[in-house]
């Protein structure tokens, strides 16, 4: 595959120009073409899916996400990437990513997980919800026949990370739950070779598959899209309670957790909602769980709304801090002081950020250099 075609693939839902470390790209592209066979394929995968049940009356019940799709022969589930063939359920996107990119870990965003490092990020087509504000809708709302897919088995991705000294694999851009089997096997093989794995997810997954997956993960970022059920029904096309349940499950597992809340004007941006969110996080996840309030930009089906006012984001920040959360951040506001990490005891800047770049760190291991307070996370 030539350089032009590979860049085209990387641009599918993950624009290469958005990476601050642009000097990484020529080395990445030039070296990998000699080390690996990167080819497009029109053929979908035929790997048996996990977490489904055959029904006595015929058909199958998918048990991967709360939709519990009932799928008859030669039909697909809601996500469009899992198909019933003779009452055997298959994933069609195993080893078939349509987006591949090197990102700073801060772009995910993870602020308490090895700051300043990079992640090899990937996605396949498909999603199990339909957020009206989705920024990657071209792949999340497409079927795998509609995207340009690479043939990349799990071991190849792990080898890429080892060859290029990329410490982490990130499952992101669309909804990684729908390429569960592929993600699981990449993460498992990655751990065997010392490569970490993080998932960027909406958290719309059932308890059992998440329990199976968590031991293969090093960190989870959940997009908690609102704290009201009506928002999930009207804007997301999903349910809130399963996401809240999974957040608690992740926290109890000990896997590192961060939360992002996209603040959408007129839809989930009231002070009452910010307060309710902060109180829920403090009660069920703990005050040391990082919460990122992110600025909305008009996308997909919500182009009629304006970007989130800075004052609204600052209100979310101030309310959450007043409710006792230690680590609150504002996203998509480059240069704002709330991008940085502060010691909850002495208030010194621990990690100073501007966008995805870190300008200075005042940590030794997990401890504040000034007062020695231990900061939660992986540093």
ABEGO torsion letter per residue (X at the ends): XBAAAAAAAAABGBBAAABABAAAAAAAAAAAAAABBBBBBABBBBBBBBGBBBBAAEEBBBAABAAGBBBBBGBBBAAGABBBBGGBBBBAABGBBABBBBBBAAAOBBAABGBGBBBBBBBBBEBABBBAABAAAAAAABBAAABBBBBBBAAAAAAAAAAAGBABBBBBGBBAAAAAAAAAAAAAAAAAAGBBBBBBBAGBBBAAAAAAAAAABABBBBBBABABAAAAAAAAGBBAAAAAAAAAAAAAAGBBBBBBBBBBBGAAABAAAAAAAAAAAAAAAEAABBBBBBBBBBBEAAAABBBBBAAAAAAAAAAAAAAGBABBBBBGBBGBAAABBBBAAAGBBABBBBEABBABBBBBEABBAAAGBBBBEBX
